[in-house]
Amino acid sequence: MQATREAAEQAPRRRVRPLKPVETGLGKLGRSYENIMANIGGLGMLVWQTVVYLFTGRIPLREVVKQMYWMGVASIPIVMVTGILAGVVTSQQGGYQFTGSVPLYVLGSVVTSSVVLELGPIMTAVVLIGRVGARITAELGTMTVSEQIDALHSLGRDPVRTLVSPRIIAGVIVVPVLVGIANTAGILSGMFAAQATIGLSRDAFLYGAQLWWHSWDLFYSLSKGVVFGFVIPLIASHMGLATRGGAEGVGKATTSAVVMMTLAVLFLDALFPPLLLN
């Protein structure tokens, strides 16, 4: 036995082959794919449970109203400021470009179409990602790491029914209203900015706005609000419930949620023109 042990110690040790860059890259790619699939599965489960609770009437109405006030009424000032600035900037840039042979009343159509079709919905969504989405993720993430979610489970209360579903339903209801407010503020501010900068009268601005206006544009804009109002609280809630690792984990989850919500909103916004405008 002693001789065998000495022979084993004297034998050259086998070196562990380091991983090649290709193998390391494939490992990272596999882990990324696994995380993506896990997030997609979690989002799908939240959607299914929310739909079930909605049609069975088990969503607490009081909590929905509370979330509607917090998401909607409390967000009106920042949404109006965003819409006003979007309308003013669009009007000033359009007025600068239309100083040639283009009739000035066309500016009314440019401002109206730009605000209603794109700037109103997308700017409202970006504002709500920072104000609503980040807060939802931080709240649910803190409840998760402090074991409050586990306490709800032990009491027989489903966190999806009491915490997630009311936020999603409230977002679907209030975000289209906020988009409409942003559109109105943007058009009015663009009209006053055109009058102040290039001397375009209100009648001429409204004439240009009505000349190429389509009723479908309003439906298109509000449809974006419905989709964004569904996606933002959905992703924020999922990331909050998946938080791990204490206070540091809450910060990482919130940052990841903001990035995911922004990318999702931009991706969905890019899908709307080929689906609804062609």
C-alpha positions, 0 to 999 in steps of 0.5 A: 500500500505504501509503495502504491501511494508513493508511486501515485505521488511520483507519477506526473499529474494530468493537466486539466485542459482549459476550455476553448473560447468556442466552448466558453461561448457556447456555454454562455449562449446556452445559459442565455437561451435558458434564461430567455426561455425561462422568462418567456415561460414565466410571462406566459404563466402570468398572462394565463393566470390573469386571464383566468382570474379576469373571466372568473371574477376573482380579481379584487376590484378595490385593488384595480381602482387603487392601481388605476389611480396610481398609474393613471391620475398620478401620471397625468402631469408628467404625461402632459409635459411630455406631450407638450414638449413633443408637440413643440419640438415637432412644430419647430422642426417642421416649421424650419423645414417648411420655409421653402415652397411647401405650404405652411398649413401642411405643418398641421398635418405633420404635427398631428400625424407625428404626435398621434401615430408615434410620439404620443404613444411611445413617449407615454410608454417610456415615461411609464416605464420609468415611473410605473414599471420600475416601481412595480418591479422594486415593490414586488422584488422587495416583497419577494426577498423579504419573504412576504410573497411566501407569507401570502402563499402560506395564508392561501392567497395567490400573489398573482391574483392580489398583486399582479392581475390588478396592475395589468388590468389597470395598465390596460385601462389607463394607458390608452387614456394617458396616450389620448391626453398626450396626443391632445396636449401635443397637438395643441402645443404644436399649434401654439408653437407654430403660431408663435414661431412661423406665424401660422394661424390656428385656422390654417393649422387645423385645416392642414390637420384635417386635410390628411386626417384618418379616423383609423389613426386614432384607433392605431394610437390607442391600440398602441396604448392598450398593448403598452399598458399590458406589456409594461406591468406584465414584465415589471411584475414578472421581474419583481417576482423572480428577484433573488439576492436581497437588496442588491438583487432588487436593484439588478432586477429593476435595472433588467426590467427597465431594459426589457420593458424598453426593448419590448416597447420599441419592438412592438412599436416597430411591429405596428406599422406593417400590421395595422397601417398597410 
